[in-house]
Amino acid sequence: MRRVLWGGLGLTIWAVAAGLLAAPRTVPVGVVAAVLGTFLGAVIAWRLAATRLRLPVIWLGGAVTLVLVQLAARSMVSWRVLPVALGTEPAYILSEVVAWLGSLLVVVAVAQTSSRRHPSWVTLELLLVGGVVAGLLAAHREGFINRPYGLIDAVWGRGYDPLPLFLGIGCLAAVALALLAAARGSRRRSVRDAVLLVLVIVAAFLLIPVGVVKMLEPPDRGGSGSGESQQGGQGQGSGQQGGGQGGAVSSFADQRQEASNVPVAVVLLHDDYDPPSGYYYFRQTAFSQYNGQRLVQDTTGKADSDLLTSFPTTRQVIDLGTARTDLLRRLDTTVALLQPHPRPFGLVSPTDLSPAGNPDPVRFVRAYKVVSQVLAKGLPDMAGLAVGRRAWRPEIRRHYTDGPSDRRYADLAASCVELLRPELRADPFAQAVAIQYWLSKNAVYSRSSDHESAADPLADFLFGNRTGHCVYLAHSACLLYRARGIPSRVGAGYAVDGRNRGNGGSLLLRERDAHAWPEIHLEGLGWLPMDIAPERSLDPPDEGPDQGLQQMLGDMARQGAGRPPVEQEPAGHGNLQEALRAAARAAARALSFLLVAALLLLYAAKVWRRLAPRWCRPGRLPVVAYRAALDSLADVGVLRGFGQTREDLAARQAGFSPAFAALTALHLQAGLGRRAPAAARGHYIELGRRVSADIARSCRLGRRMLGLLNPVAWLWVR
């Protein structure tokens, strides 16, 4: 019976897993077919396990059958015979039924046959079932908190943060795996261990705070702005690609590894703004000091005073000098970080930085506000502006114009300027545009490059095949600008395609949006991005962020936009885990009252059974008095065994308590039809006292006291 119950439990877990696997991937009939396949697979496994076929033969047969099932399902829709005979939709449905029913049948049959033959193969079942649950929720853990859509929409719509729900689903999955493992066990200990594990999992869910769950998440993979990171990101649009993580983009290393779509921050735009360049540039750091081969971060402490160096605790004002109000406009933004960053970043060019309330400490690391002076005019309006800042000292100007002595840079820059009309060749901004145009036409973007091993990687790139990522493009442009005396530096942070904003007021920043770009300084404007977007790219274009996720995170961040800069409660009107924890506390309080009431009832029943011979009906005296004597013996551990007769028990205890043997005889006589006279009540009570006296004489006081305190000993009396 136990095997049937545990087998049914294991099969139910498999059926649920099959339904979860099929639901988002097929039509409803396919889901039913998948569940049915698990039941048929279990039946086949029960028969296969009893055969003499060896496991390797079963595995090979299962693999071949699985391939044949998939081929048969595909042929139903690829060949025209069935769609013509049944119609397109019925043929597709039949194909799905065959694919899911056959696939689950084979998988379950092979997995359960293996675990029935050798219990160690239960690991295969656990991996398959656990993998289904993990696969459904993997996207949520990777930062896509709006997935799976059907579940998240229902939870968020009721004002609950889904994180505790996912923790609960994980606990339920762990419980299911524990029960599945126990279902394959053959010893009683497996059941005990499974029950204990289930209790531990439930306790962990109720006791572990949600904040601890966030701390247990794996560390970020560089998208948080680690200054040592060298992994690349990818922008949008005309081949514009990223080249580093979190803004600290400075490595010439090959960047074949694909950057992920994991979100790292969400930025709220508090006014409608479309950048003239088509991209939003969020600068985190800059490389302006030439070290003889490349640009590095400033080590003098005199340059790059406009950078945001630390997260604000109070308001910080950045002096950008005299601003051209006819070319710039103010834009207020709020940045909510989803991953840790070593320093803040802001939309260029920031003038004011202040702390903001964290809208959801479970989801966001921190939040802050940035006021930026953004460009309100197109590039043609920049013509005629002076480069640099009049207030700069000579050493600062040299800092931003210092470059290599290699004449090839100056010659190439001069040839780019020759592309301009004669009347524009003296305009520094027009020269910068010409260099930008030439690089966009003649460079090829690729995350894979072979210039790093060269003695001079930049020269090898620029005067070689000009194929590389944004780090090469940005540095090359800056050195060409400097060859013309134009102050420049490499800005680094995140670049987001303006089309990704859609109709909303928020921007989602991802790891792959990390980018490096060249900047020039114009009087009255500050540092202006002059990004290079090669027309040719060897890498596939980016598909853009998940709009649903962007909107959800934007809404979450907007909830805390007006709050004071203190840690706030998580978003939503309630916390699911806290609600369950409160329910558990209420249940515990109710359970304590129930336990007290149950103990009182048990003790009352125990006392009643002992005193019942004093006032029961005369016809019931033999049964009631015998039962009271059995209760007294049960208190000291004397019980009638399974299948043991009353006579045998009396014979075995005759030396211990002769009075009990007399009560047994009277009980048996009454059971055979002999009625006890009414005057015999005192005799029955006396025999009961003598049994109690025999117990007191033969058993220690401590043993008897434990028996009296035991409220359930009488439940085992037969």
VOGU-3710 file (C-alpha; in Angstrom, 3 decimals, decimal comma):
1> mrrvlwgglg> 0,000/0,000/0,000  2,825/2,356/0,900  4,490/1,711/-2,451  1,241/2,472/-4,279  0,772/5,764/-2,413  4,368/6,909/-2,893  4,325/5,785/-6,525  1,172/7,812/-7,125  2,788/10,830/-5,451  5,866/10,557/-7,642
11> ltiwavaagl> 3,730/10,193/-10,757  1,696/13,262/-9,768  4,888/15,306/-9,432  5,961/14,157/-12,875  2,561/15,056/-14,326  2,687/18,562/-12,835  6,217/19,071/-14,176  5,120/17,907/-17,630  2,190/20,316/-17,597  4,422/23,225/-16,552
21> laaprtvpvg> 6,898/22,356/-19,285  4,292/22,119/-22,031  1,938/24,955/-21,056  3,975/27,882/-22,491  5,115/25,899/-25,535  2,080/24,223/-27,051  -1,688/24,284/-27,425  -3,949/23,098/-24,554  -4,419/19,699/-26,185  -0,642/19,332/-26,242
31> vvaavlgtfl> -0,507/20,005/-22,493  -3,055/17,246/-21,889  -1,020/14,961/-24,122  2,137/15,709/-22,140  0,418/14,841/-18,846  -1,040/11,682/-20,357  2,426/10,764/-21,635  3,795/10,796/-18,089  1,147/8,301/-16,939  1,743/5,994/-19,888
41> gaviawrlaa> 5,491/6,292/-19,369  5,109/5,257/-15,730  3,101/2,173/-16,758  5,731/1,219/-19,320  8,499/1,786/-16,742  6,737/-0,558/-14,307  6,723/-3,281/-16,964  10,234/-2,556/-18,295  11,783/-2,679/-14,835  10,583/-6,283/-14,474
51> trlrlpviwl> 12,168/-7,431/-17,739  15,706/-8,674/-18,264  16,652/-5,880/-20,624  19,793/-4,103/-19,517  19,756/-0,370/-18,870  22,080/0,542/-21,800  19,684/-1,226/-24,166  16,732/0,655/-22,644  18,565/3,983/-22,923  19,491/3,358/-26,547
61> ggavtlvlvq> 15,958/2,282/-27,389  14,584/5,366/-25,666  16,912/7,679/-27,621  15,964/6,064/-30,944  12,255/6,194/-30,090  12,507/9,854/-29,101  14,106/10,717/-32,445  11,443/8,770/-34,328  8,654/10,509/-32,409  10,050/13,941/-33,270
71> laarsmvswr> 10,486/13,001/-36,923  6,945/11,662/-37,082  5,545/14,832/-35,483  7,421/17,092/-37,906  6,456/15,027/-40,940  2,779/15,520/-40,095  3,062/19,223/-40,863  5,955/19,230/-43,332  4,344/16,723/-45,695  1,273/17,980/-47,502
81> vlpvalgtep> -0,737/14,742/-47,205  -2,090/15,226/-43,691  -2,754/19,011/-43,886  -4,663/18,474/-47,149  -6,678/15,580/-45,717  -7,484/17,060/-42,283  -6,825/20,752/-42,663  -3,896/22,861/-41,480  -5,032/23,421/-37,888  -6,044/19,788/-37,130
91> ayilsevvaw> -2,768/18,566/-38,620  -0,797/20,948/-36,419  -2,727/19,902/-33,302  -2,196/16,231/-34,093  1,515/16,919/-34,579  1,717/18,590/-31,164  -0,137/15,703/-29,505  2,224/13,141/-31,013  5,326/15,182/-30,136  4,434/15,859/-26,500
101> lgsllvvvav> 2,764/12,547/-25,697  5,554/10,512/-27,273  8,403/12,606/-25,870  7,135/12,586/-22,280  6,277/8,899/-22,524  9,839/8,032/-23,532  11,536/10,352/-21,023  9,428/9,206/-18,064  9,693/5,544/-19,029  13,495/5,649/-19,288
111> aqtssrrhps> 13,978/7,777/-16,149  11,673/5,713/-13,937  12,962/2,400/-15,266  16,493/3,511/-14,383  15,521/4,564/-10,851  13,529/1,364/-10,272  16,503/-0,767/-11,296  19,066/1,246/-9,335  17,889/3,781/-6,693  20,966/5,932/-7,386
121> wvtlelllvg> 19,417/6,855/-10,757  16,721/8,798/-8,941  19,149/11,698/-9,421  18,183/11,659/-13,107  14,530/12,154/-12,215  15,376/14,932/-9,774  17,463/16,752/-12,387  14,741/16,498/-15,025  11,912/17,679/-12,762  14,043/20,365/-11,113
131> gvvagllaah> 15,275/21,548/-14,497  11,699/22,157/-15,647  10,956/24,473/-12,721  14,335/26,205/-12,968  13,876/26,765/-16,696  10,502/28,429/-16,198  11,888/30,881/-13,638  15,416/31,413/-14,983  14,555/34,620/-16,825  13,231/36,209/-13,617
141> regfinrpyg> 16,495/35,519/-11,811  18,474/37,025/-14,704  16,796/40,357/-14,070  13,672/40,001/-16,215  11,308/40,389/-13,295  8,268/40,663/-15,579  8,559/36,981/-16,544  6,746/34,624/-16,627  4,109/37,100/-17,731  0,971/35,238/-16,682
151> lidavwgrgy> 2,190/34,780/-13,118  3,852/38,170/-12,622  0,946/40,186/-14,010  -1,438/38,545/-11,548  0,885/39,141/-8,584  1,831/42,730/-9,414  -1,776/43,534/-10,205  -2,642/42,779/-6,582  0,183/44,901/-5,210  2,581/42,124/-4,156
161> dplplflgig> 6,281/41,899/-4,811  6,769/38,573/-6,655  10,159/37,811/-5,081  8,695/35,973/-2,052  6,379/34,126/-4,420  9,363/32,839/-6,373  11,044/31,857/-3,125  7,891/29,941/-2,251  7,823/28,254/-5,656  11,427/27,219/-5,133
171> claavalall> 10,537/25,767/-1,732  7,591/23,881/-3,230  9,863/22,547/-5,956  12,356/21,417/-3,317  9,520/19,721/-1,398  8,398/17,985/-4,586  11,927/16,766/-5,284  12,270/15,499/-1,715  9,005/13,592/-1,999  10,015/12,256/-5,406
181> aaargsrrrs> 13,256/10,963/-3,922  11,330/9,366/-1,052  8,929/7,723/-3,495  11,850/5,739/-4,922  13,138/4,685/-1,480  12,526/1,211/-0,138  13,134/1,826/3,524  11,117/3,596/6,182  14,048/5,933/6,793  13,574/7,536/3,368
191> vrdavllvlv> 10,075/8,635/4,353  11,334/10,019/7,639  14,129/11,913/5,932  11,736/13,338/3,356  9,344/14,565/6,058  12,189/16,217/7,954  13,476/17,875/4,775  10,012/19,204/3,961  9,737/20,715/7,442  13,155/22,355/7,084
201> ivaafllipv> 12,228/23,836/3,697  8,934/25,235/4,993  10,689/26,715/8,027  13,352/28,280/5,789  10,709/29,952/3,627  8,921/31,410/6,627  12,035/32,521/8,498  14,439/33,779/5,800  13,822/37,500/5,082  13,472/38,623/1,486
211> gvvkmleppd> 16,537/40,863/1,869  18,649/37,815/2,612  17,491/36,290/-0,654  18,844/39,298/-2,536  22,172/38,996/-0,702  22,342/35,340/-1,679  22,127/36,212/-5,367  25,368/35,666/-7,287  27,592/38,728/-7,652  27,153/40,794/-10,765
221> rggsgsgesq> 29,245/39,845/-13,750  30,755/43,204/-14,482  27,707/45,061/-15,722  27,717/46,998/-12,498  30,544/49,165/-13,523  33,588/47,429/-12,175  36,614/49,442/-13,024  38,582/46,286/-13,768  36,028/44,811/-16,135  36,996/44,137/-19,682
231> qggqgqgsgq> 33,900/42,501/-21,084  32,124/44,289/-23,904  28,720/45,770/-24,301  26,717/46,554/-27,398  24,831/49,636/-28,391  22,093/50,101/-30,937  21,752/51,588/-34,344  24,264/51,913/-37,131  26,803/49,496/-35,927  27,400/51,375/-32,723
241> qgggqggavs> 28,657/48,877/-30,215  29,785/48,821/-26,654  33,169/47,933/-25,452  33,187/47,571/-21,719  31,163/47,166/-18,591  29,600/49,753/-16,421  31,331/52,655/-18,068  34,910/51,758/-17,198  35,681/50,824/-20,801  39,409/50,955/-21,363
251> sfadqrqeas> 40,659/47,573/-22,498  41,875/46,764/-25,989  41,290/43,063/-25,308  39,312/40,885/-27,667  35,626/40,965/-26,688  34,179/37,890/-28,354  32,083/37,070/-25,286  28,554/38,316/-25,803  27,352/40,851/-23,241  24,064/39,943/-21,616
261> nvpvavvllh> 20,680/41,635/-21,540  20,698/41,695/-17,736  19,363/45,101/-16,601  21,724/47,171/-14,455  19,748/50,402/-13,969  16,594/52,245/-14,923  16,581/55,996/-15,625  13,468/58,145/-15,314  13,206/61,148/-17,621  11,103/63,807/-15,894
271> ddydppsgyy> 10,531/65,654/-19,149  10,134/64,659/-22,758  13,498/64,749/-24,508  14,850/63,224/-27,710  18,614/63,688/-28,136  19,652/65,170/-31,492  22,264/62,435/-31,932  19,664/59,724/-31,414  21,440/58,322/-28,333  21,302/58,972/-24,620
281> yfrqtafsqy> 24,847/59,021/-23,222  25,284/58,319/-19,514  28,872/59,123/-18,579  30,416/57,341/-15,602  34,096/58,026/-16,133  36,533/59,442/-18,693  40,048/58,795/-19,998  41,903/62,014/-20,758  45,569/61,580/-19,810  47,874/60,398/-22,580
291> ngqrlvqdtt> 50,526/58,016/-21,228  52,557/57,689/-24,410  50,433/54,956/-25,955  46,815/55,374/-24,914  44,435/57,518/-22,871  43,988/56,643/-19,201  42,138/58,159/-16,273  43,535/61,433/-14,988  46,163/60,998/-12,259  46,912/64,701/-11,648
301> gkadsdllts> 43,646/65,515/-9,909  43,381/68,747/-11,935  41,341/67,569/-14,928  37,901/66,051/-15,456  36,300/68,000/-12,629  32,867/67,420/-14,170  32,851/63,677/-13,423  30,583/62,238/-10,740  33,017/60,626/-8,331  30,838/59,456/-5,415
311> fpttrqvidl> 27,224/58,749/-4,644  25,528/61,764/-3,057  24,454/62,002/0,540  23,661/65,702/0,117  23,226/67,907/-2,902  26,324/68,285/-5,098  26,731/71,059/-7,683  29,070/70,600/-10,657  30,480/73,764/-12,218  30,459/73,505/-16,016
321> gtartdllrr> 31,232/77,150/-16,617  29,152/79,530/-18,697  26,367/77,657/-20,480  24,862/78,539/-23,830  21,191/78,662/-22,883  20,218/78,958/-26,539  21,796/75,569/-27,257  21,168/73,720/-23,977  18,162/72,880/-21,861  17,674/71,451/-18,393
331> ldttvallqp> 16,584/67,848/-17,967  15,869/66,227/-14,596  16,430/62,492/-14,281  16,335/59,848/-11,564  18,697/56,893/-11,708  17,722/53,701/-9,859  20,511/51,114/-9,805  19,664/47,440/-10,125  23,316/46,358/-9,791  26,115/47,781/-7,616
341> hprpfglvsp> 28,284/50,417/-9,293  31,561/51,867/-7,983  30,526/55,406/-8,893  27,423/57,209/-10,174  26,696/58,093/-13,771  24,431/60,672/-15,289  23,106/61,916/-18,582  25,659/64,295/-20,088  26,290/66,953/-18,945  25,361/66,765/-15,227
351> tdlspagnpd> 25,208/69,957/-13,176  23,426/68,816/-10,024  23,471/65,549/-8,100  21,328/64,701/-5,066  20,156/61,570/-3,205  16,735/60,037/-3,808  14,583/57,567/-1,937  15,048/53,928/-2,841  11,676/52,907/-4,283  12,187/49,215/-3,516
361> pvrfvraykv> 15,268/48,100/-1,532  14,607/44,509/-2,557  14,960/45,317/-6,251  17,145/48,424/-6,352  20,567/49,026/-4,854  20,139/52,786/-4,522  18,647/55,796/-6,302  19,790/59,362/-6,930  18,722/62,408/-8,943  20,727/64,073/-11,701
371> vsqvlakglp> 20,089/67,440/-13,336  21,774/67,701/-16,739  22,274/70,399/-19,334  21,423/68,500/-22,494  21,845/69,530/-26,093  18,697/71,065/-27,546  20,007/71,822/-31,036  21,413/69,779/-33,868  25,090/69,466/-34,801  24,952/72,196/-37,496
381> dmaglavgrr> 24,224/74,734/-34,756  27,583/73,945/-33,158  29,544/75,385/-36,068  31,707/78,360/-35,175  31,985/77,540/-31,461  35,425/77,729/-29,914  36,951/74,549/-28,574  38,084/74,272/-24,992  37,314/76,597/-22,110  38,773/80,083/-21,776
391> awrpeirrhy> 39,297/79,602/-18,023  41,592/76,604/-18,541  45,201/77,040/-17,554  47,810/76,124/-20,196  48,672/72,812/-18,501  45,014/71,748/-18,563  44,735/72,551/-22,263  47,912/70,555/-22,894  46,412/67,713/-20,856  43,486/67,472/-23,291
401> tdgpsdrrya> 45,496/67,990/-26,483  48,580/65,893/-25,763  48,978/62,999/-28,201  51,458/60,732/-29,990  54,435/62,099/-31,868  53,784/59,688/-34,724  53,287/61,889/-37,805  50,768/59,475/-39,265  48,091/60,769/-36,873  48,552/64,370/-38,001
411> dlaascvell> 48,672/63,380/-41,656  45,504/61,295/-41,403  43,692/64,061/-39,527  44,765/66,580/-42,164  43,501/64,333/-44,957  40,130/64,088/-43,169  39,931/67,887/-42,977  40,570/68,097/-46,715  37,119/66,541/-47,161  35,546/69,802/-45,937
421> rpelradpfa> 34,658/72,791/-48,044  37,435/75,391/-47,927  35,389/77,850/-45,855  34,900/75,216/-43,106  38,431/73,880/-42,819  39,410/76,426/-40,191  36,448/75,582/-37,922  37,601/73,140/-35,168  34,119/71,687/-34,768  33,831/71,079/-38,511
431> qavaiqywls> 37,236/69,370/-38,402  35,980/67,079/-35,630  32,885/66,218/-37,682  35,074/65,400/-40,688  37,218/63,014/-38,624  34,069/61,420/-37,197  32,655/60,974/-40,691  35,867/59,437/-42,051  36,080/56,869/-39,242  32,420/55,959/-39,658
441> knavysrssd> 33,014/55,327/-43,353  36,347/53,525/-43,139  36,207/51,547/-39,835  34,502/48,202/-39,298  32,951/47,303/-35,984  33,761/43,898/-34,543  34,014/42,627/-31,011  36,712/40,301/-32,250  40,048/41,949/-33,074  43,709/40,988/-33,153
451> hesaadplad> 45,375/44,324/-32,324  45,935/43,843/-28,601  49,156/41,864/-29,047  50,734/44,596/-31,209  53,404/46,897/-29,790  51,062/49,853/-30,379  47,462/48,527/-30,536  45,958/51,873/-31,556  48,363/52,440/-34,429  47,938/48,810/-35,501
461> flfgnrtghc> 44,166/49,369/-35,604  44,042/52,817/-37,210  46,721/52,237/-39,807  45,877/48,582/-40,327  42,558/46,927/-41,105  40,621/49,369/-38,847  38,469/46,499/-37,518  37,729/46,615/-33,794  35,338/47,588/-31,036  34,384/50,942/-29,546
471> vylahsacll> 37,522/51,265/-27,396  39,664/51,418/-30,544  37,225/53,755/-32,283  36,971/56,186/-29,372  40,732/56,342/-28,724  41,544/56,699/-32,421  39,096/59,572/-32,818  40,497/61,374/-29,765  44,092/61,087/-30,958  43,099/62,413/-34,378
481> yrargipsrv> 41,224/65,283/-32,711  44,272/66,086/-30,610  46,435/66,047/-33,711  44,342/69,058/-34,840  44,597/70,759/-31,429  41,005/69,916/-30,437  40,630/69,119/-26,681  39,223/65,626/-26,423  38,876/62,627/-24,156  37,212/59,209/-24,110
491> gagyavdgrn> 33,925/59,129/-22,234  32,675/55,813/-20,864  29,405/54,647/-19,411  26,196/53,573/-21,117  24,786/54,546/-24,512  21,100/53,838/-25,125  19,331/54,144/-28,449  16,606/56,776/-28,222  14,205/54,426/-30,016  14,348/52,086/-27,019
501> rgnggslllr> 12,449/54,619/-24,925  9,297/54,112/-26,957  6,444/56,257/-25,668  7,429/55,981/-22,008  9,463/58,153/-19,714  11,991/55,560/-18,602  15,115/53,985/-20,052  16,385/50,517/-19,176  20,175/50,214/-19,064  21,602/46,754/-19,665
511> erdahawpei> 25,056/45,238/-19,476  25,284/45,259/-23,246  24,648/49,038/-23,329  28,073/49,713/-21,793  30,006/51,843/-24,250  32,993/54,122/-24,861  32,843/57,199/-27,080  35,026/60,211/-27,985  34,198/63,664/-26,618  35,334/67,147/-27,570
521> hleglgwlpm> 34,992/70,279/-25,452  33,136/73,278/-26,863  32,937/76,649/-25,184  29,524/77,121/-23,582  28,506/73,483/-24,145  31,055/71,438/-22,240  32,006/67,919/-23,271  30,077/66,844/-26,350  29,921/63,148/-27,410  31,167/62,676/-30,979
531> diapersldp> 30,462/58,970/-31,213  31,723/56,830/-34,078  29,058/54,610/-35,694  30,762/52,492/-38,376  28,572/51,779/-41,370  29,873/48,212/-41,464  29,595/45,777/-38,592  30,577/42,118/-38,339  28,307/41,566/-35,331  24,520/41,094/-35,394
541> pdegpdqglq> 22,381/44,079/-34,340  20,830/44,258/-30,906  17,116/43,544/-30,589  16,608/46,152/-27,888  15,369/45,773/-24,327  12,186/44,073/-23,230  9,638/46,905/-23,328  7,425/45,264/-20,725  10,350/44,951/-18,323  11,393/48,549/-19,004
551> qmlgdmarqg> 7,917/49,820/-18,219  7,610/47,701/-15,071  10,961/48,792/-13,658  10,200/52,385/-14,603  6,909/52,236/-12,721  8,663/50,736/-9,692  11,344/53,440/-9,722  8,757/56,175/-10,196  7,012/55,166/-6,961  10,010/56,418/-4,987
561> agrppveqep> 10,866/59,445/-7,114  9,331/61,868/-4,633  10,214/60,084/-1,410  12,869/61,251/1,034  16,322/59,639/0,656  15,773/56,776/3,094  15,304/53,084/2,544  11,642/52,401/1,887  9,473/49,344/2,060  9,340/47,181/-1,068
571> aghgnlqeal> 6,917/48,169/-3,810  3,379/46,892/-3,619  0,644/47,107/-1,039  1,818/43,982/0,698  4,543/41,422/0,999  3,495/37,916/0,146  6,093/36,277/2,333  5,179/38,505/5,283  1,507/37,689/4,760  2,289/33,973/4,820
581> raaaraaara> 4,526/34,481/7,828  1,700/36,288/9,653  -0,670/33,482/8,733  1,827/30,980/10,118  2,071/32,952/13,371  -1,721/33,058/13,654  -1,876/29,349/12,931  0,766/28,718/15,614  -1,250/30,682/18,170  -4,398/28,814/17,224
591> lsfllvaall> -2,501/25,539/17,310  -1,305/26,235/20,855  -4,899/26,642/22,021  -5,875/23,514/20,125  -3,035/21,564/21,715  -4,056/22,682/25,215  -7,670/21,776/24,493  -6,601/18,412/23,073  -4,493/17,667/26,162  -7,374/18,541/28,447
601> llyaakvwrr> -9,704/16,295/26,482  -7,190/13,427/26,563  -6,687/13,747/30,321  -10,464/13,998/30,830  -10,944/10,806/28,807  -8,199/9,096/30,810  -9,788/10,023/34,153  -13,255/9,064/32,904  -12,104/5,595/31,898  -10,527/5,058/35,324
611> laprwcrpgr> -13,601/6,204/37,301  -16,259/4,760/34,986  -16,636/1,480/37,004  -18,081/3,490/39,890  -21,224/4,675/38,055  -21,574/2,733/34,829  -24,570/0,464/34,222  -24,321/-2,955/35,880  -24,315/-4,719/32,546  -21,234/-2,729/31,477
621> lpvvayraal> -19,190/-3,431/34,638  -17,122/-6,372/33,262  -16,032/-4,369/30,199  -15,480/-1,031/31,937  -13,574/-2,496/34,917  -11,383/-4,622/32,625  -10,695/-1,560/30,447  -9,672/0,510/33,497  -7,223/-2,243/34,520  -5,770/-2,282/31,001
631> dsladvgvlr> -5,285/1,508/31,204  -3,357/1,112/34,473  -1,091/-1,508/32,904  -0,594/0,638/29,778  0,755/3,468/31,957  3,694/1,240/32,921  4,200/-0,169/29,422  2,205/-3,416/29,600  0,130/-3,754/26,418  -1,608/-6,557/24,614
641> gfgqtredla> 0,321/-7,336/21,485  -1,092/-7,591/17,995  -2,841/-11,002/17,709  -2,375/-11,797/21,411  -5,479/-13,190/23,148  -6,821/-11,824/26,429  -6,213/-15,188/28,069  -2,572/-15,184/26,985  -2,073/-11,654/28,330  -3,675/-12,651/31,690
651> arqagfspaf> -1,510/-15,763/31,906  1,653/-13,780/31,210  0,766/-11,147/33,836  -0,567/-13,612/36,484  2,605/-13,414/38,527  2,726/-9,656/38,168  -0,947/-9,034/39,109  -3,231/-11,941/40,082  -6,155/-9,511/40,355  -5,827/-8,712/36,647
661> aaltalhlqa> -6,242/-12,410/35,830  -9,491/-12,437/37,849  -10,792/-9,360/36,002  -9,940/-10,989/32,685  -11,932/-14,112/33,603  -14,972/-12,044/34,588  -14,706/-10,057/31,375  -14,586/-13,217/29,247  -17,556/-14,754/31,116  -19,608/-11,636/30,486
671> glgrrapaaa> -18,609/-11,702/26,883  -19,969/-15,254/26,590  -23,412/-14,144/27,864  -23,143/-14,354/31,657  -24,536/-11,149/33,216  -22,856/-9,734/36,314  -25,135/-9,257/39,385  -25,712/-5,661/40,559  -24,212/-6,434/43,975  -20,875/-7,269/42,341
681> rghyielgrr> -19,951/-3,588/41,629  -17,910/-3,402/44,835  -16,101/-6,584/43,844  -15,058/-5,111/40,494  -13,854/-1,912/42,159  -11,860/-3,922/44,684  -10,195/-5,957/41,919  -9,254/-2,670/40,247  -7,658/-1,407/43,442  -5,693/-4,624/43,819
691> vsadiarscr> -4,390/-4,249/40,248  -3,239/-0,706/41,110  -1,603/-2,027/44,294  0,215/-4,754/42,321  1,547/-2,109/39,918  2,656/0,120/42,788  4,465/-2,811/44,392  6,263/-3,913/41,220  7,063/-0,594/39,466  9,131/2,349/40,594
701> lgrrmlglln> 7,467/5,620/41,511  9,105/7,483/38,612  7,782/5,010/36,067  4,286/5,244/37,540  4,382/9,070/37,542  5,366/9,143/33,885  2,455/6,840/33,145  0,032/9,119/34,969  1,341/12,180/33,051  1,079/10,410/29,701
711> pvawlwvr> -2,271/11,535/28,236  -2,279/9,130/25,290  -1,253/5,770/26,787  -4,876/4,585/26,808  -5,112/5,076/23,031  -2,957/1,969/22,510  -5,129/-0,256/24,743  -6,810/-3,187/22,960
//
